[in-house]
Amino acid sequence: MNLRPHQQLATEIMSNNDRGIVAMATGAGKTLVQIYDVKRQFEQSEPQIIVVVAPRILLAAQLSFDYSKHIDNAKVLHVHTKNGKVRHYHTTNPKVIREWTEIHSQHHRLIFTTYHSLKKIYQSKIKVNTFMFDESHNSTSAGFHEYVKNVSEETKRCFHFTATPRFSKSIENPGMNDSVYGGIIARASASDLISGGYILKPKVIPHYLEWIDERTPEHDSIDILNIIKEHNLSKLLICVKTTKKMMEMLSQTSFTVELQQLGYDILHITAQHGAYYNGDKIERDKFFEILDRLGDSSDKKYVILNYSILGEGINVKSLDAVLLMRQLNLIKLVQNIGRTLRISSEDSKAIESGQLQIGDYLNYLKPEGKVIIPVYNKALLSASENIQNTVEDVYENGELPIMMK
């Protein structure tokens, strides 16, 4: 594993601490930091139990896939509902969790779960050596924090990974400034990552439309198609207004037909309806295989629609832009912007070979990540101005995007 300097520093800090927050901007490679630490723990002769916690089943499945690329000396269990096919054994029964760890007591054990199912781990009474809390700002939500606190008190090593910490103004409300989290021990700001050539700068683009407060599915279809053409987008992530409005646009307009005529593949995924590729329902693991393949090809054009399921943690390659069709809070905004800031594979290879200099954006095939906001009322005009301010604070001035609750 070839770690970047900020990743190497984070792993060194983790080796000297039992707990803490690793606050790294989206695109910093937090998952590789986790995996490196887990590999190091699995080098011990005494069998270890390590639990990786994610906010969604979808992300737990992707993390499991990412870990499997580097770790082959551990038994793997998933603790979450069957909603989301995974290749490993899975259960939510605390008794079965305990029995599984006992059956494999002579092996290292790696367990993937969600914050929703974390209580099942706690109820199983297994002795965990290390917890990796991914997208840990979710852990402060009602119903989750109690079990994060409970397992932290009984586990020697606990690390919390996030690009967007959520702090609390009051001790009565859980926040990541609670002593349970151990404070921020490692950090990589977005501005540092841009300076180092690891991510791109975002560019906020207000796209002004006819001033109409309520837009129909036909309006949305026409607007999106025009935005794609005007900005010459080949790979676009769309954060839709609602799942219902997305399905109405897909079923009641010529949106999909026109996109396909332009040579685009169409993907959409929601918790309610599942994953689709060009109109066909597919398993979620197949969805990500297709997404990876499309992202690896510079010739492929695709549009991905979702409400919020792809906003956090999910790796989406080579996006040109994100289209924000609704207002987002600070955490969701920064997470969605971060999806578009990955350097293209062609530019990365050119930088590695010395053919392209870091920061020579005029010669980048993908010089920036576009953040497009359709503006058709006063609220969205104000939102676009606020987004621009956030971009300056986080990506130019290097501020940590902390959301207070």
C-alpha positions in Angstrom: 0.0 0.0 0.0 1.5 3.3 -1.1 0.2 5.9 1.3 0.3 9.7 0.7 2.1 11.8 3.3 -1.1 12.9 5.1 -2.3 9.2 5.1 1.0 8.0 6.5 1.0 10.7 9.2 -2.6 9.7 10.2 -1.6 6.0 10.6 1.4 6.9 12.7 -0.8 9.0 15.0 -3.3 6.2 15.3 -0.5 3.8 16.3 0.3 6.1 19.2 -3.4 6.7 20.3 -6.2 4.4 21.4 -9.0 6.7 20.1 -9.7 9.9 18.3 -11.2 11.7 15.3 -9.5 11.5 11.9 -10.9 14.6 10.1 -10.0 14.4 6.4 -11.6 16.1 3.5 -13.5 14.0 1.0 -10.9 12.6 -1.4 -8.2 12.3 1.2 -8.4 8.5 1.2 -9.7 7.8 4.7 -10.6 4.2 3.8 -6.9 3.5 3.0 -6.0 4.9 6.4 -8.4 2.5 8.0 -7.3 -0.5 6.0 -3.6 0.2 6.7 -4.3 0.3 10.4 -6.4 -2.9 10.3 -3.6 -4.7 8.3 -1.2 -3.7 11.0 -3.5 -5.0 13.7 -3.8 -8.3 11.9 -0.1 -8.8 11.9 -0.4 -9.7 15.6 -0.3 -13.3 16.4 -3.3 -13.0 18.8 -6.6 -13.2 16.8 -8.2 -9.8 16.6 -11.9 -8.7 16.2 -12.3 -5.4 14.3 -15.6 -3.8 13.6 -16.2 -1.3 10.7 -19.3 0.8 11.1 -21.0 2.7 8.2 -24.1 4.8 8.0 -25.7 2.7 5.2 -25.7 -0.9 4.1 -24.6 0.3 0.7 -21.4 1.8 2.2 -20.8 -1.2 4.4 -20.8 -3.3 1.3 -18.5 -1.0 -0.5 -16.1 -0.8 2.4 -16.1 -4.6 2.6 -15.1 -4.8 -1.1 -12.4 -2.2 -0.6 -10.9 -4.0 2.4 -10.9 -7.3 0.6 -8.5 -5.9 -2.0 -5.8 -5.6 0.7 -6.8 -8.1 3.5 -7.0 -11.8 3.0 -6.2 -13.2 6.4 -9.5 -12.6 8.2 -12.9 -14.1 8.3 -15.7 -11.6 7.4 -19.2 -11.1 8.8 -21.8 -8.5 7.9 -24.2 -7.4 10.7 -27.1 -5.7 9.0 -30.5 -6.6 7.4 -30.7 -8.6 4.2 -31.6 -5.4 2.3 -28.5 -5.3 0.2 -26.9 -8.5 -1.2 -23.4 -9.1 0.1 -21.1 -12.0 -0.7 -20.3 -12.8 3.0 -22.4 -14.4 5.7 -24.7 -11.9 7.5 -26.9 -11.8 10.5 -28.5 -9.4 13.0 -29.0 -12.0 15.7 -26.7 -11.2 18.7 -26.5 -14.9 19.6 -25.4 -15.9 16.1 -22.8 -13.0 16.1 -21.3 -14.4 19.2 -21.3 -18.0 17.9 -19.7 -16.9 14.7 -16.8 -15.2 16.5 -16.4 -18.3 18.7 -16.4 -20.7 15.7 -13.6 -18.6 14.1 -11.8 -17.8 17.4 -8.4 -19.0 15.9 -8.7 -16.4 13.1 -8.7 -12.6 12.7 -12.3 -11.5 12.3 -13.6 -8.5 10.4 -17.2 -7.4 10.9 -19.0 -4.8 8.9 -22.1 -3.2 10.3 -24.2 0.0 10.3 -24.9 2.5 13.0 -28.5 1.2 13.0 -27.3 -2.4 13.7 -24.5 -1.4 16.1 -26.7 -2.3 19.0 -26.7 -5.9 17.8 -22.9 -6.0 18.2 -23.2 -4.5 21.7 -25.9 -7.1 22.7 -23.8 -9.9 21.4 -21.2 -9.1 24.2 -18.3 -10.0 22.0 -14.9 -8.5 22.9 -13.9 -6.2 20.1 -10.3 -5.0 19.8 -10.9 -2.0 17.5 -13.8 -0.1 16.1 -13.6 2.0 12.9 -16.5 4.4 12.7 -16.8 5.6 9.1 -18.7 8.9 8.3 -18.8 9.2 12.1 -20.8 12.5 12.1 -23.8 10.1 11.7 -23.0 8.6 15.1 -24.4 11.6 16.9 -27.9 10.9 15.7 -30.6 10.0 18.2 -30.6 6.2 18.8 -27.0 5.7 17.5 -24.9 7.7 20.0 -26.0 5.6 23.0 -24.5 2.4 21.4 -21.4 4.3 20.1 -20.8 5.4 23.7 -21.5 1.9 25.1 -19.1 0.0 22.8 -16.4 2.8 23.2 -16.4 2.3 26.9 -15.8 -1.4 26.5 -13.2 -1.3 23.6 -9.6 -0.3 23.8 -9.2 1.2 20.3 -11.9 3.4 18.7 -11.4 5.7 15.7 -13.8 8.1 14.1 -13.5 9.1 10.4 -15.3 12.1 8.9 -14.8 15.0 6.5 -17.6 16.9 8.3 -17.6 16.7 12.1 -20.9 17.4 13.8 -20.4 19.2 17.2 -23.0 20.1 19.8 -23.6 23.4 21.5 -25.0 21.7 24.6 -23.8 18.8 26.7 -27.4 17.5 26.7 -27.1 16.8 22.9 -24.6 14.3 21.6 -21.8 15.8 19.4 -18.3 14.8 18.3 -16.9 17.3 20.8 -18.0 14.8 23.5 -15.1 13.1 25.3 -16.3 9.7 23.9 -14.7 10.7 20.6 -11.3 11.6 22.0 -10.9 14.8 20.1 -9.3 15.4 16.6 -6.0 13.6 16.4 -5.3 13.9 12.7 -6.5 16.2 10.0 -6.1 16.9 6.3 -7.9 20.0 5.0 -9.4 20.4 1.6 -7.1 23.3 0.7 -4.0 21.1 1.7 -5.2 18.3 -0.6 -5.7 20.8 -3.5 -2.2 22.2 -2.9 -0.8 18.7 -2.9 -2.5 17.8 -6.2 -4.7 15.1 -4.7 -8.1 16.8 -5.4 -9.4 19.5 -7.7 -10.9 22.9 -6.9 -14.7 23.1 -7.0 -16.3 25.7 -9.3 -19.8 26.9 -8.3 -22.0 27.5 -11.3 -25.4 29.1 -10.8 -27.6 28.1 -13.8 -30.4 30.6 -14.1 -33.8 29.4 -15.3 -37.2 30.8 -15.8 -38.4 32.2 -12.5 -41.0 29.6 -11.5 -41.5 28.4 -7.9 -43.0 25.0 -8.7 -41.5 23.1 -11.6 -43.2 20.1 -13.2 -41.4 16.8 -14.2 -41.3 18.1 -17.7 -39.6 21.3 -16.5 -37.0 19.2 -14.7 -36.4 17.0 -17.7 -35.8 19.9 -20.0 -33.7 21.8 -17.5 -31.3 18.8 -16.9 -30.9 18.1 -20.6 -30.1 21.7 -21.3 -27.6 21.9 -18.5 -25.9 18.7 -19.8 -25.6 20.2 -23.3 -24.6 23.7 -22.2 -21.8 22.6 -19.9 -20.7 19.6 -22.1 -21.0 17.1 -19.2 -20.2 13.5 -19.7 -20.4 12.2 -16.2 -23.0 13.8 -13.9 -24.3 13.1 -10.4 -27.8 14.6 -9.8 -29.0 15.2 -6.3 -32.8 15.2 -6.9 -35.5 17.1 -5.1 -37.3 14.0 -3.9 -37.5 10.3 -4.8 -41.1 10.8 -5.9 -40.2 13.7 -8.2 -37.3 11.7 -9.7 -39.5 8.7 -10.4 -42.2 11.0 -12.0 -39.6 12.5 -14.3 -38.3 9.1 -15.3 -41.7 7.7 -15.9 -43.7 10.6 -17.2 -41.3 12.4 -19.6 -39.0 11.6 -22.5 -35.9 12.2 -20.3 -34.5 8.7 -20.5 -35.1 8.3 -24.2 -33.5 11.7 -25.0 -30.5 10.9 -22.8 -30.0 7.6 -24.4 -30.2 9.2 -27.9 -27.4 11.5 -26.8 -25.3 8.4 -25.9 -25.7 8.4 -22.1 -26.1 5.5 -19.7 -28.7 6.2 -17.0 -28.3 4.9 -13.4 -30.5 5.7 -10.4 -30.5 4.3 -6.9 -32.7 5.0 -3.9 -33.4 3.2 -0.6 -37.0 2.8 -1.6 -36.8 1.5 -5.1 -33.3 0.0 -5.3 -30.8 0.2 -8.1 -31.4 0.6 -11.9 -29.2 0.6 -15.0 -30.8 1.8 -18.2 -34.2 0.9 -17.0 -33.4 -2.6 -15.6 -33.4 -3.3 -11.9 -30.1 -4.8 -10.7 -28.5 -5.9 -7.5 -26.5 -3.2 -5.7 -23.2 -4.9 -6.1 -23.8 -5.1 -9.8 -24.7 -1.4 -9.8 -21.3 -0.5 -8.4 -19.5 -2.8 -10.8 -21.1 -1.0 -13.7 -20.4 2.4 -12.0 -16.7 1.5 -11.7 -16.5 0.3 -15.3 -18.2 3.5 -16.6 -16.0 5.7 -14.4 -12.8 4.0 -15.7 -13.6 4.7 -19.3 -13.1 8.3 -20.6 -15.3 7.5 -23.6 -18.4 6.5 -21.6 -21.1 9.1 -20.7 -23.5 8.6 -17.8 -25.9 10.3 -15.5 -26.6 9.1 -12.0 -29.7 10.2 -10.1 -30.1 9.8 -6.4 -31.7 11.5 -3.4 -29.0 11.1 -0.8 -27.7 7.6 -0.9 -24.6 8.5 -2.9 -23.8 11.7 -1.0 -21.7 10.1 1.8 -18.7 7.9 1.5 -19.6 6.1 -1.7 -16.8 6.2 -4.3 -18.0 7.5 -7.6 -15.2 7.8 -10.2 -14.5 10.6 -12.6 -17.5 12.8 -12.2 -17.5 16.1 -14.1 -20.1 17.7 -12.0 -22.8 17.5 -9.4 -26.2 19.0 -10.0 -27.9 20.2 -6.8 -31.6 20.3 -7.3 -32.4 21.0 -3.7 -30.9 22.8 -0.7 -28.6 20.8 1.5 -27.2 21.3 5.0 -23.5 21.9 5.4 -22.5 18.2 5.8 -24.5 17.0 2.8 -23.3 19.9 0.7 -19.6 19.4 1.4 -20.0 15.6 0.9 -21.7 16.0 -2.4 -19.2 18.6 -3.6 -16.4 16.2 -2.7 -17.8 13.6 -5.1 -16.8 15.7 -8.1 -13.2 16.6 -7.0 -11.3 13.5 -7.9 -8.6 13.9 -10.5 -9.3 12.0 -13.7 -7.3 8.8 -14.2 -5.7 10.3 -17.3 -4.5 13.4 -15.5 -3.3 11.2 -12.5 -1.2 9.1 -14.9 0.2 12.2 -16.6 1.2 13.7 -13.3 2.9 10.4 -12.2 4.9 10.2 -15.4 5.9 13.9 -15.2 4.1 14.9 -18.4 1.8 17.1 -16.3 2.6 19.4 -13.5 0.5 19.6 -10.3 -1.7 22.7 -10.5 -1.2 23.3 -14.3 -5.0 23.3 -14.6 -5.0 24.7 -18.2 -3.5 21.4 -19.4 -5.7 19.1 -17.2 -8.3 17.1 -19.1 -10.5 17.7 -16.0 -9.4 21.0 -14.5 -12.1 21.4 -11.9 -15.2 19.9 -10.3 -18.4 21.7 -11.3 -21.1 22.4 -8.7 -24.2 23.4 -10.6 -27.2 25.0 -8.9 -30.4 25.6 -10.9 -31.7 29.0 -9.8 -35.3 29.7 -10.4 -36.5 31.4 -7.1 -35.1 33.6 -4.4 -34.4 30.7 -2.1 -32.1 29.0 -4.6 -30.4 32.3 -5.5 -29.6 32.7 -1.8 -28.5 29.1 -1.6 -26.1 29.5 -4.5 -24.5 32.5 -2.7 -24.2 30.5 0.5 -22.6 27.6 -1.4 -20.0 29.9 -2.9 -19.2 31.2 0.6 -18.8 27.6 1.8 -16.5 26.8 -1.0 -14.2 29.7 -0.2 -14.1 28.8 3.5 -13.4 25.1 3.0 -11.5 24.8 -0.2 -9.6 28.0 -0.3 -9.1 28.9 3.4 -8.8 25.4 4.6 -11.5 25.7 7.3 -12.9 22.4 8.8 -16.6 22.2 7.9 -18.1 21.7 11.4 -21.8 21.5 11.6 -23.2 22.6 15.0 -26.4 21.0 16.4 
